[in-house]
Amino acid sequence: ARWNNGKGFNPIRFSGSFNGNNYTITNLTIDRRSKVIVGLFKTNLGNVTNVTIRKFSMTGRVVGAVVAVNNGTITDITAQGSITGDNGIGAIVGHNRRGGTLINTEAQVDIQAGLPEFSPYGPINDNSSVGGLVGYNQYGTIKRSSATGTITASSITGVGGLVGGTSGGVIANSSTTTKITGKNYVGGFVGSSDGDIIRDAYAAGNVSGSTNTGGFVGAVRPSTS
């Protein structure tokens, strides 16, 4: 996709109701490496449901293939493809914020994060982590969801097979077999957890990290709330 001078699709902000009627979007390409948030939808305050995104290729700083920053509801979604980015990256959602809900979502993704090419654009002033499904989950809910694939993020703190980092959230009936490499707070299921409820979940992927590394959770951080 060489359209838009090689930048591909221009992400949009969304606040309505999107029903994909079980159709598939194929070969969606976005290359906007200097932009902070990248995804099919930049932001979501509404409902996104019943769509599959296959063979996507996205490059950006905070990336969610479906939604970069989510405060809405995402249900019955499948995403398969590759992401190259800085941090705050997940195959479905980059940042899942208060009120954000994911139900029946599935990801198969290859993620490369924390690359030096993004350094000239400066730091991202937000909670930034990398996960197979969701990068960072802040007071959000994730149920009946799964992720598989690979994450290479050797310079990143907060890397998880399903969720990179989570605070005050609920994650239930979910699983991951993602193979991950991170730096600090690296976990097979969740990289770091702060005041969360996690139940009926499992992780079965290989995990590699420098410090605070675990097969399920990298580390449980003390709550600051």
Phi, psi and omega in degrees: 000099181262007181289164186056042179056038178086355181278344180070211184297141178264109183302150182236156173274141189225138179217014182253219179235118180246115176245112181284355178053035176065020174281167181241132172261123186242142175062038175287122182239130175223124177229091182225065190295337179272352181274145184287317183237131185223134175177175173307314172244128175300307181225154178224122173247004185242224183233129177236125188210157168057058175211148175244135176242115183242148176057037177281154175222117184228139177229127181184190182265297169259119188229130165228122186302324178269304180224129178288309180233118188243126169240008184249207184242132180234121183224148174053060183235139172236134179228132181220122180168208185224149180226134171240124186198189181269275172204174191074053190233134172209154183293327178262309184224138173284300176239121176256108188259181184311128182089346179288132184226132174239127178225132179057056176243150185218136182228140169229111194213149170246118184242132169240119189229160177071031184283147182301334183298342180269351183302321182299342183274357176086172183286157174262122184271073180196171174288114188241124179212172182230128179220159181295327180254308182227137177289296180229131182245111184244101182061025179259174182236134178229123181224147175047056183227160183209160178213146174215163180130210181224145174232122175246107186213059190291349178253006189258139171262124183096078181229126181222153180297324176255309182227133181292307178215147182216142181221120178065025184256176175235127176230123185217150174052048184226161185208165177206146172236022183294136174270123188230148173229125179219189181255296185226149185054068183240121182224148181300327179254305180228136178290306177223145182227135181224099176070036183258162169250117178234122182215155178049057184221153175210158178226140183222022180263160176288142184232132177224128179204167182276312181219158179049061184240135180214158181292333179245303177237134178296310178196148173261115182274144177294136182293139178252004182275000000 
